[in-house]
Amino acid sequence: MVDEESPLFVPNYVAESIEDIDFGVLKKSGIKFIAFDADSTLVGYRKKKLEESTRSFLHKELAKFNSVCIASNRVTNDLDNIAHDIKATVIRASLTKRKPSTRFFDRVVDHFNAPPSQIAMIGDKLIADIFGGNKAGLTTIWVNKRGRDSIFDRILQTRRFERYLTRRHIKKTNN
């Protein structure tokens, strides 16, 4: 758990993978709703099916929560199989409402019709998922990415920027 003075790109929790998240701890802390990023979090980039081990794990763990959604910047209409597997709805990005925009996360909060403090956002990107989720008042969980990044993220060097932010924050907190 991170203190409240941390920058908005710092997650509340960190896990190696989806399967390493302690959903019981989230439930005990008051979380009732879960929002997942899709690409590189639930599945590899542009994949359309969950791995069987992930599906089985989530089927058991997500029963603890009132509702689940996939909150994705993927604009294509191809997340239905994944959503069906975890009994989730899909909130897709539009040209004007994309993560990390507050307007995108307002849609997530409105979807659950719950206070942001009862919603957890789970994702692999510090800016899109964690910064956006923190800015909206959600509890955030950062997981290591699955598979290869999109060409867009590779061109923009998203992971390099994330490493820079992380090193800078660690250096600042150690001084």
N, CA, C and O of each residue as an XYZ file, in Angstrom:
700
protein
N       0.851     -1.179      0.000
C       0.000      0.000      0.000
C       0.894      1.238      0.000
O       1.919      1.259      0.681
N       0.519      2.259     -0.749
C       1.305      3.471     -0.889
C       0.647      4.595     -0.101
O      -0.575      4.623      0.050
N       1.466      5.527      0.403
C       0.879      6.631      1.166
C       0.205      7.637      0.252
O       0.400      7.615     -0.964
N      -0.589      8.518      0.842
C      -1.394      9.456      0.055
C      -0.590     10.619     -0.511
O      -1.113     11.390     -1.316
N       0.662     10.760     -0.111
C       1.505     11.838     -0.618
C       2.223     11.459     -1.910
O       2.906     12.294     -2.503
N       2.079     10.231     -2.345
C       2.761      9.751     -3.545
C       2.193     10.413     -4.791
O       1.032     10.823     -4.805
N       3.011     10.519     -5.842
C       2.502     11.039     -7.122
C       1.389     10.142     -7.656
O       1.282      8.975     -7.280
N       0.568     10.700     -8.532
C      -0.587      9.967     -9.050
C      -0.234      8.745     -9.896
O      -1.098      7.901    -10.133
N       1.002      8.629    -10.351
C       1.359      7.448    -11.136
C       1.787      6.279    -10.243
O       2.093      5.200    -10.750
N       1.813      6.476     -8.944
C       2.199      5.402     -8.024
C       0.950      4.608     -7.633
O      -0.011      5.182     -7.119
N       0.956      3.292     -7.872
C      -0.225      2.475     -7.561
C      -0.373      2.228     -6.066
O       0.582      2.359     -5.302
N      -1.586      1.869     -5.666
C      -1.817      1.475     -4.281
C      -1.213      0.104     -3.997
O      -0.714     -0.149     -2.901
N      -1.261     -0.777     -4.992
C      -0.721     -2.129     -4.865
C       0.047     -2.487     -6.130
O      -0.217     -1.943     -7.202
N       1.003     -3.411     -5.994
C       1.766     -3.928     -7.131
C       1.715     -5.450     -7.060
O       1.850     -6.030     -5.982
N       1.521     -6.095     -8.205
C       1.521     -7.564     -8.270
C       2.256     -8.001     -9.527
O       2.258     -7.294    -10.535
N       2.873     -9.160     -9.459
C       3.572     -9.694    -10.631
C       2.606     -9.945    -11.781
O       2.917     -9.663    -12.938
N       1.426    -10.481    -11.451
C       0.438    -10.815    -12.473
C      -0.949    -10.770    -11.849
O      -1.089    -10.576    -10.642
N      -1.957    -10.946    -12.665
C      -3.335    -11.018    -12.183
C      -3.454    -12.093    -11.101
O      -4.104    -11.888    -10.076
N      -2.819    -13.237    -11.345
C      -2.917    -14.367    -10.425
C      -2.234    -14.113     -9.083
O      -2.449    -14.866     -8.133
N      -1.423    -13.075     -8.989
C      -0.741    -12.751     -7.737
C      -1.469    -11.690     -6.915
O      -1.007    -11.325     -5.834
N      -2.583    -11.199     -7.407
C      -3.361    -10.205     -6.661
C      -4.128    -10.907     -5.547
O      -4.755    -11.943     -5.773
N      -4.076    -10.344     -4.356
C      -4.849    -10.879     -3.233
C      -6.209    -10.180     -3.234
O      -6.382     -9.134     -2.610
N      -7.162    -10.768     -3.938
C      -8.482    -10.171     -4.054
C      -9.206    -10.134     -2.712
O     -10.081     -9.293     -2.504
N      -8.850    -11.034     -1.804
C      -9.419    -11.005     -0.456
C      -9.057     -9.732      0.285
O      -9.892     -9.167      0.992
N      -7.823     -9.274      0.132
C      -7.386     -8.019      0.749
C      -8.172     -6.854      0.159
O      -8.593     -5.957      0.889
N      -8.372     -6.861     -1.156
C      -9.152     -5.795     -1.788
C     -10.572     -5.771     -1.224
O     -11.095     -4.709     -0.885
N     -11.180     -6.933     -1.128
C     -12.545     -7.029     -0.607
C     -12.611     -6.504      0.825
O     -13.518     -5.743      1.162
N     -11.659     -6.901      1.669
C     -11.626     -6.457      3.071
C     -11.413     -4.954      3.190
O     -11.839     -4.339      4.168
N     -10.748     -4.356      2.187
C     -10.497     -2.912      2.227
C     -11.679     -2.090      1.711
O     -11.594     -0.864      1.634
N     -12.785     -2.760      1.356
C     -13.988     -2.040      0.938
C     -14.239     -2.011     -0.554
O     -15.183     -1.363     -1.008
N     -13.413     -2.699     -1.327
C     -13.607     -2.736     -2.780
C     -14.786     -3.663     -3.091
O     -14.843     -4.796     -2.612
N     -15.726     -3.162     -3.904
C     -16.890     -3.946     -4.304
C     -16.954     -4.174     -5.813
O     -17.705     -5.024     -6.294
N     -16.150     -3.398     -6.557
C     -16.203     -3.435     -8.017
C     -14.778     -3.466     -8.571
O     -13.881     -2.812     -8.039
N     -14.581     -4.231     -9.638
C     -13.260     -4.381    -10.250
C     -13.325     -3.950    -11.712
O     -14.219     -4.358    -12.453
N     -12.357     -3.113    -12.117
C     -12.191     -2.721    -13.518
C     -10.814     -3.204    -13.976
O      -9.801     -2.915    -13.337
N     -10.788     -3.932    -15.073
C      -9.540     -4.437    -15.643
C      -9.216     -3.723    -16.936
O     -10.108     -3.433    -17.734
N      -7.944     -3.439    -17.145
C      -7.459     -3.125    -18.480
C      -7.418     -4.466    -19.217
O      -7.302     -5.515    -18.582
N      -7.511     -4.442    -20.545
C      -7.487     -5.692    -21.313
C      -6.085     -6.006    -21.828
O      -5.444     -6.951    -21.369
N      -5.615     -5.203    -22.786
C      -4.351     -5.490    -23.458
C      -3.165     -5.401    -22.514
O      -2.959     -4.396    -21.834
N      -2.398     -6.466    -22.489
C      -1.184     -6.609    -21.687
C      -1.461     -6.739    -20.192
O      -0.523     -6.809    -19.397
N      -2.736     -6.773    -19.798
C      -3.101     -6.993    -18.399
C      -3.823     -8.327    -18.278
O      -3.297     -9.267    -17.683
N      -5.018     -8.412    -18.836
C      -5.761     -9.675    -18.830
C      -5.218    -10.643    -19.865
O      -5.102    -11.842    -19.611
N      -4.886    -10.108    -21.038
C      -4.387    -10.900    -22.163
C      -3.247    -10.152    -22.834
O      -3.049     -8.962    -22.586
N      -2.501    -10.843    -23.680
C      -1.480    -10.174    -24.474
C      -2.131     -9.191    -25.444
O      -3.334     -9.257    -25.695
N      -1.334     -8.291    -25.979
C      -1.838     -7.255    -26.874
C      -2.685     -7.850    -27.994
O      -2.236     -8.727    -28.732
N      -3.912     -7.359    -28.107
C      -4.895     -7.714    -29.140
C      -5.381     -9.166    -29.084
O      -6.084     -9.618    -29.988
N      -5.015     -9.890    -28.039
C      -5.513    -11.259    -27.901
C      -7.002    -11.213    -27.574
O      -7.501    -10.230    -27.027
N      -7.696    -12.283    -27.915
C      -9.147    -12.297    -27.771
C      -9.645    -13.397    -26.840
O     -10.848    -13.631    -26.728
N      -8.705    -14.072    -26.174
C      -9.092    -15.168    -25.300
C      -8.171    -15.221    -24.084
O      -6.954    -15.075    -24.201
N      -8.782    -15.436    -22.903
C      -8.012    -15.589    -21.671
C      -7.295    -16.930    -21.659
O      -7.786    -17.915    -22.211
N      -6.131    -16.957    -21.023
C      -5.484    -18.241    -20.768
C      -6.364    -18.992    -19.779
O      -7.005    -18.375    -18.928
N      -6.400    -20.298    -19.881
C      -7.267    -21.115    -19.029
C      -6.961    -20.911    -17.544
O      -7.884    -20.839    -16.733
N      -5.684    -20.817    -17.179
C      -5.327    -20.630    -15.761
C      -5.843    -19.288    -15.239
O      -6.298    -19.198    -14.099
N      -5.773    -18.267    -16.055
C      -6.278    -16.946    -15.661
C      -7.791    -16.984    -15.537
O      -8.351    -16.455    -14.577
N      -8.453    -17.603    -16.498
C      -9.912    -17.698    -16.463
C     -10.381    -18.420    -15.201
O     -11.298    -17.956    -14.524
N      -9.764    -19.536    -14.889
C     -10.150    -20.316    -13.702
C      -9.924    -19.522    -12.421
O     -10.781    -19.495    -11.538
N      -8.772    -18.883    -12.329
C      -8.448    -18.079    -11.152
C      -9.463    -16.951    -10.972
O      -9.985    -16.747     -9.876
N      -9.738    -16.219    -12.058
C     -10.663    -15.081    -11.958
C     -12.092    -15.532    -11.700
O     -12.829    -14.860    -10.978
N     -12.489    -16.638    -12.266
C     -13.845    -17.147    -12.043
C     -14.100    -17.308    -10.541
O     -15.168    -16.954    -10.042
N     -13.116    -17.839     -9.836
C     -13.233    -18.043     -8.390
C     -13.137    -16.724     -7.622
O     -13.962    -16.451     -6.750
N     -12.141    -15.916     -7.943
C     -11.862    -14.695     -7.167
C     -12.893    -13.591     -7.385
O     -13.242    -12.883     -6.441
N     -13.380    -13.434     -8.603
C     -14.281    -12.319     -8.900
C     -15.685    -12.525     -8.345
O     -16.479    -11.585     -8.314
N     -15.999    -13.735     -7.910
C     -17.306    -13.995     -7.281
C     -17.460    -13.200     -5.986
O     -18.575    -13.046     -5.488
N     -16.360    -12.696     -5.438
C     -16.378    -11.918     -4.193
C     -16.923    -10.506     -4.396
O     -17.243     -9.823     -3.423
N     -17.030    -10.067     -5.636
C     -17.340     -8.669     -5.926
C     -18.719     -8.517     -6.559
O     -19.262     -9.455     -7.142
N     -19.269     -7.320     -6.430
C     -20.615     -7.038     -6.949
C     -20.662     -7.048     -8.470
O     -21.625     -7.535     -9.063
N     -19.611     -6.505     -9.107
C     -19.620     -6.378    -10.559
C     -18.196     -6.158    -11.061
O     -17.322     -5.693    -10.330
N     -17.991     -6.506    -12.332
C     -16.674     -6.402    -12.959
C     -16.848     -5.783    -14.340
O     -17.847     -6.026    -15.017
N     -15.864     -4.977    -14.756
C     -15.861     -4.470    -16.129
C     -14.457     -4.538    -16.696
O     -13.472     -4.620    -15.962
N     -14.388     -4.501    -18.002
C     -13.127     -4.331    -18.714
C     -13.133     -2.896    -19.207
O     -13.977     -2.512    -20.017
N     -12.192     -2.110    -18.719
C     -12.073     -0.692    -19.083
C     -10.859     -0.568    -20.003
O      -9.720     -0.522    -19.539
N     -11.113     -0.516    -21.298
C     -10.044     -0.661    -22.270
C      -9.976      0.501    -23.256
O     -10.998      1.062    -23.651
N      -8.763      0.847    -23.640
C      -8.561      1.808    -24.725
C      -8.689      1.135    -26.091
O      -8.592      1.808    -27.117
N      -8.901     -0.162    -26.121
C      -9.103     -0.884    -27.379
C     -10.454     -0.445    -27.947
O     -11.488     -0.631    -27.305
N     -10.444      0.130    -29.136
C     -11.684      0.641    -29.719
C     -12.420     -0.400    -30.558
O     -13.588     -0.208    -30.896
N     -11.755     -1.490    -30.893
C     -12.419     -2.545    -31.663
C     -13.393     -3.306    -30.779
O     -13.232     -3.378    -29.560
N     -14.385     -3.860    -31.410
C     -15.441     -4.556    -30.692
C     -15.115     -6.052    -30.607
O     -15.868     -6.881    -31.117
N     -13.994     -6.395    -29.961
C     -13.573     -7.794    -29.936
C     -13.194     -8.294    -28.536
O     -12.388     -9.214    -28.396
N     -13.772     -7.690    -27.523
C     -13.491     -8.106    -26.152
C     -14.628     -8.919    -25.529
O     -14.564     -9.280    -24.354
N     -15.657     -9.202    -26.310
C     -16.833     -9.876    -25.759
C     -16.544    -11.265    -25.208
O     -17.106    -11.639    -24.179
N     -15.685    -12.040    -25.862
C     -15.362    -13.381    -25.356
C     -14.670    -13.306    -24.000
O     -14.979    -14.078    -23.092
N     -13.733    -12.373    -23.869
C     -13.039    -12.203    -22.588
C     -14.027    -11.748    -21.525
O     -14.029    -12.267    -20.409
N     -14.862    -10.784    -21.868
C     -15.858    -10.275    -20.921
C     -16.806    -11.392    -20.485
O     -17.136    -11.506    -19.304
N     -17.235    -12.201    -21.423
C     -18.130    -13.322    -21.103
C     -17.463    -14.277    -20.118
O     -18.105    -14.748    -19.179
N     -16.174    -14.567    -20.325
C     -15.445    -15.502    -19.465
C     -15.380    -15.054    -18.007
O     -15.337    -15.887    -17.101
N     -15.373    -13.737    -17.779
C     -15.268    -13.249    -16.394
C     -16.549    -12.521    -15.955
O     -16.553    -11.806    -14.952
N     -17.609    -12.710    -16.703
C     -18.913    -12.102    -16.387
C     -18.786    -10.586    -16.186
O     -19.224    -10.027    -15.180
N     -18.174     -9.953    -17.175
C     -17.916     -8.512    -17.126
C     -18.608     -7.805    -18.277
O     -18.989     -8.423    -19.271
N     -18.758     -6.516    -18.125
C     -19.175     -5.670    -19.238
C     -17.931     -4.963    -19.757
O     -16.888     -4.968    -19.104
N     -18.045     -4.358    -20.926
C     -16.902     -3.696    -21.548
C     -17.172     -2.208    -21.664
O     -18.218     -1.789    -22.160
N     -16.221     -1.419    -21.204
C     -16.257      0.028    -21.404
C     -15.106      0.349    -22.340
O     -13.935      0.254    -21.972
N     -15.464      0.733    -23.560
C     -14.466      1.004    -24.595
C     -14.154      2.493    -24.675
O     -14.972      3.345    -24.328
N     -12.975      2.767    -25.132
C     -12.560      4.148    -25.366
C     -13.240      4.685    -26.616
O     -13.680      3.932    -27.485
N     -13.311      6.002    -26.678
C     -13.732      6.680    -27.898
C     -12.619      7.658    -28.254
O     -11.613      7.735    -27.549
N     -12.789      8.388    -29.320
C     -11.747      9.352    -29.699
C     -11.531     10.416    -28.630
O     -10.409     10.887    -28.447
N     -12.587     10.797    -27.925
C     -12.477     11.873    -26.932
C     -12.442     11.378    -25.494
O     -12.159     12.158    -24.585
N     -12.721     10.103    -25.269
C     -12.726      9.551    -23.914
C     -11.854      8.307    -23.874
O     -12.308      7.196    -24.145
N     -10.585      8.524    -23.527
C      -9.593      7.449    -23.462
C      -8.849      7.558    -22.141
O      -8.726      8.642    -21.571
N      -8.356      6.424    -21.663
C      -7.508      6.472    -20.474
C      -6.246      7.241    -20.828
O      -5.707      7.027    -21.914
N      -5.761      8.096    -20.000
C      -6.057      8.341    -18.591
C      -7.063      9.464    -18.334
O      -7.130      9.981    -17.219
N      -7.827      9.839    -19.320
C      -8.783     10.940    -19.174
C      -9.762     10.718    -18.025
O     -10.285      9.618    -17.845
N      -9.999     11.755    -17.264
C     -10.990     11.698    -16.190
C     -12.359     11.359    -16.765
O     -13.146     10.666    -16.120
N     -12.652     11.839    -17.966
C     -13.947     11.542    -18.588
C     -14.118     10.046    -18.832
O     -15.226      9.524    -18.702
N     -13.042      9.354    -19.181
C     -13.122      7.913    -19.350
C     -13.428      7.246    -18.004
O     -14.320      6.403    -17.910
N     -12.691      7.626    -16.981
C     -12.885      7.007    -15.669
C     -14.223      7.409    -15.041
O     -14.770      6.665    -14.228
N     -14.747      8.567    -15.408
C     -16.110      8.926    -14.977
C     -17.116      7.915    -15.520
O     -18.086      7.576    -14.842
N     -16.887      7.438    -16.736
C     -17.763      6.407    -17.319
C     -17.696      5.113    -16.512
O     -18.710      4.438    -16.332
N     -16.498      4.765    -16.023
C     -16.337      3.566    -15.199
C     -17.114      3.732    -13.890
O     -17.859      2.837    -13.490
N     -16.940      4.861    -13.237
C     -17.638      5.130    -11.972
C     -19.151      5.135    -12.204
O     -19.898      4.540    -11.428
N     -19.601      5.799    -13.260
C     -21.035      5.831    -13.582
C     -21.574      4.432    -13.875
O     -22.695      4.099    -13.489
N     -20.777      3.621    -14.555
C     -21.202      2.256    -14.875
C     -21.510      1.470    -13.606
O     -22.521      0.771    -13.534
N     -20.653      1.583    -12.619
C     -20.855      0.847    -11.373
C     -21.855      1.539    -10.446
O     -22.378      0.918     -9.521
N     -22.120      2.829    -10.695
C     -23.032      3.596     -9.846
C     -22.615      3.457     -8.384
O     -23.421      3.143     -7.509
N     -21.329      3.701     -8.154
C     -20.748      3.527     -6.826
C     -19.702      4.616     -6.582
O     -19.200      5.218     -7.532
N     -19.377      4.869     -5.328
C     -18.297      5.821     -5.058
C     -16.962      5.270     -5.562
O     -16.737      4.061     -5.503
N     -16.082      6.128     -6.054
C     -14.783      5.672     -6.553
C     -14.004      4.850     -5.519
O     -13.231      3.969     -5.896
N     -14.191      5.120     -4.250
C     -13.467      4.395     -3.203
C     -13.819      2.911     -3.148
O     -13.109      2.132     -2.512
N     -14.903      2.512     -3.805
C     -15.307      1.104     -3.823
C     -14.881      0.381     -5.099
O     -15.245     -0.776     -5.313
N     -14.104      1.072     -5.950
C     -13.715      0.518     -7.255
C     -12.195      0.371     -7.326
O     -11.455      1.275     -6.938
N     -11.741     -0.776     -7.826
C     -10.309     -0.985     -8.064
C     -10.060     -1.053     -9.566
O     -10.808     -1.700    -10.300
N      -9.011     -0.386    -10.012
C      -8.564     -0.427    -11.405
C      -7.286     -1.233    -11.460
O      -6.321     -0.922    -10.762
N      -7.271     -2.273    -12.290
C      -6.108     -3.145    -12.430
C      -5.568     -2.995    -13.844
O      -6.285     -3.220    -14.819
N      -4.299     -2.615    -13.949
C      -3.717     -2.409    -15.268
C      -2.205     -2.507    -15.267
O      -1.572     -2.620    -14.217
N      -1.639     -2.461    -16.467
C      -0.198     -2.629    -16.646
C       0.532     -1.324    -16.987
O       1.760     -1.316    -17.077
N      -0.190     -0.242    -17.173
C       0.458      1.013    -17.567
C       0.325      2.077    -16.478
O      -0.768      2.349    -15.982
N       1.463      2.670    -16.120
C       1.468      3.666    -15.051
C       0.647      4.905    -15.395
O      -0.013      5.465    -14.519
N       0.674      5.330    -16.619
C      -0.040      6.560    -16.964
C      -1.501      6.262    -17.272
O      -2.386      6.809    -16.614
N      -1.773      5.418    -18.243
C      -3.160      5.168    -18.663
C      -3.994      4.580    -17.528
O      -5.083      5.079    -17.242
N      -3.503      3.537    -16.885
C      -4.302      2.816    -15.897
C      -4.152      3.375    -14.481
O      -5.148      3.638    -13.808
N      -2.928      3.553    -14.037
C      -2.687      3.933    -12.641
C      -2.911      5.426    -12.432
O      -3.674      5.809    -11.546
N      -2.268      6.272    -13.220
C      -2.463      7.720    -13.085
C      -3.937      8.079    -13.246
O      -4.496      8.818    -12.436
N      -4.566      7.547    -14.305
C      -5.976      7.840    -14.554
C      -6.871      7.345    -13.437
O      -7.770      8.059    -12.993
N      -6.629      6.121    -12.978
C      -7.424      5.563    -11.886
C      -7.249      6.334    -10.590
O      -8.227      6.621     -9.899
N      -6.004      6.675    -10.252
C      -5.749      7.450     -9.036
C      -6.401      8.824     -9.103
O      -6.979      9.295     -8.123
N      -6.306      9.458    -10.255
C      -6.902     10.779    -10.439
C      -8.418     10.735    -10.227
O      -9.014     11.697     -9.744
N      -9.030      9.610    -10.594
C     -10.476      9.442    -10.434
C     -10.858      8.986     -9.028
O     -12.044      8.902     -8.705
N      -9.852      8.689     -8.179
C     -10.132      8.272     -6.811
C     -10.302      6.777     -6.618
O     -10.770      6.335     -5.569
N      -9.919      5.984     -7.635
C     -10.029      4.542     -7.537
C      -8.812      3.963     -6.813
O      -7.763      4.604     -6.746
N      -8.951      2.775     -6.282
C      -7.799      2.024     -5.783
C      -7.133      1.424     -7.010
O      -7.819      0.915     -7.897
N      -5.800      1.476     -7.077
C      -5.107      1.025     -8.282
C      -4.138     -0.117     -7.980
O      -3.473     -0.141     -6.944
N      -4.082     -1.061     -8.920
C      -3.177     -2.198     -8.832
C      -2.415     -2.283    -10.145
O      -3.011     -2.394    -11.216
N      -1.099     -2.231    -10.051
C      -0.236     -2.299    -11.230
C       0.326     -3.705    -11.345
O       0.919     -4.222    -10.398
N       0.141     -4.323    -12.505
C       0.682     -5.658    -12.761
C       1.689     -5.591    -13.909
O       1.617     -4.703    -14.759
N       2.616     -6.529    -13.923
C       3.551     -6.621    -15.046
C       2.787     -6.933    -16.319
O       1.782     -7.645    -16.297
N       3.267     -6.402    -17.416
C       2.587     -6.608    -18.703
C       2.688     -8.058    -19.150
O       3.640     -8.771    -18.835
N       1.663     -8.467    -19.899
C       1.646     -9.791    -20.531
C       1.988     -9.610    -21.995
O       1.384     -8.788    -22.684
N       2.941    -10.365    -22.461
C       3.250    -10.344    -23.887
C       3.950     -9.074    -24.335
O       4.492     -8.308    -23.539
N       3.913     -8.889    -25.626
C       4.593     -7.769    -26.275
C       3.704     -6.526    -26.298
O       2.482     -6.633    -26.399
N       4.321     -5.348    -26.204
C       3.584     -4.088    -26.284
C       3.127     -3.814    -27.714
O       3.655     -4.373    -28.675
N       2.140     -2.946    -27.822
C       1.666     -2.516    -29.138
C       2.757     -1.723    -29.850
O       3.676     -1.204    -29.217
N       2.646     -1.639    -31.139
C       3.605     -0.847    -31.922
C       3.572      0.610    -31.470
O       4.603      1.282    -31.436
N       2.392      1.086    -31.127
C       2.226      2.459    -30.645
C       3.043      2.674    -29.369
O       3.761      3.668    -29.253
N       2.938      1.751    -28.414
C       3.704      1.874    -27.167
C       5.204      1.734    -27.404
O       6.007      2.372    -26.724
N       5.576      0.903    -28.366
C       7.001      0.754    -28.665
C       7.551      2.021    -29.306
O       8.663      2.438    -28.982
N       6.797      2.639    -30.204
C       7.253      3.874    -30.843
C       7.362      5.000    -29.808
O       8.339      5.749    -29.793
N       6.363      5.107    -28.960
C       6.368      6.151    -27.924
C       7.282      5.830    -26.748
O       7.505      6.674    -25.879
N       7.808      4.614    -26.723
C       8.681      4.149    -25.650
C       8.016      4.314    -24.278
O       8.606      4.834    -23.332
N       6.779      3.854    -24.214
C       5.982      3.962    -22.994
C       6.691      3.330    -21.808
O       6.743      3.933    -20.737
N       7.236      2.138    -21.969
C       7.879      1.440    -20.839
C       9.139      2.161    -20.390
O       9.458      2.178    -19.201
N       9.848      2.749    -21.325
C      11.055      3.507    -20.962
C      10.669      4.714    -20.107
O      11.337      5.016    -19.118
N       9.607      5.393    -20.483
C       9.124      6.531    -19.710
C       8.665      6.083    -18.318
O       8.917      6.771    -17.328
N       7.995      4.935    -18.246
C       7.567      4.405    -16.943
C       8.772      4.102    -16.051
O       8.758      4.408    -14.858
N       9.816      3.499    -16.631
C      11.032      3.215    -15.840
C      11.659      4.509    -15.338
O      12.117      4.574    -14.198
N      11.684      5.541    -16.184
C      12.215      6.837    -15.791
C      11.420      7.409    -14.602
O      12.008      7.851    -13.616
N      10.084      7.397    -14.703
C       9.252      7.906    -13.618
C       9.488      7.132    -12.322
O       9.595      7.714    -11.243
N       9.568      5.813    -12.452
C       9.773      4.967    -11.282
C      11.121      5.252    -10.630
O      11.191      5.441     -9.415
N      12.182      5.286    -11.415
C      13.520      5.575    -10.859
C      13.544      6.944    -10.194
O      14.109      7.100     -9.112
N      12.939      7.929    -10.829
C      12.917      9.291    -10.281
C      12.168      9.321     -8.952
O      12.609      9.972     -8.004
N      11.049      8.629     -8.880
C      10.263      8.594     -7.635
C      11.042      7.874     -6.525
O      11.069      8.331     -5.382
N      11.670      6.755     -6.867
C      12.446      6.007     -5.858
C      13.606      6.846     -5.347
O      13.875      6.881     -4.147
N      14.288      7.518     -6.260
C      15.422      8.371     -5.873
C      14.956      9.489     -4.946
O      15.613      9.794     -3.951
N      13.821     10.095     -5.279
C      13.255     11.193     -4.485
C      12.861     10.704     -3.087
O      13.114     11.398     -2.103
N      12.250      9.523     -2.986
C      11.812      9.013     -1.683
C      12.977      8.519     -0.838
O      12.866      8.456      0.386
N      14.105      8.163     -1.480
C      15.279      7.704     -0.718
C      16.131      8.860     -0.226
O      17.015      8.657      0.607
N      15.892     10.052     -0.713
C      16.687     11.217     -0.273
C      16.063     11.879      0.924
O      16.592     12.870      1.428
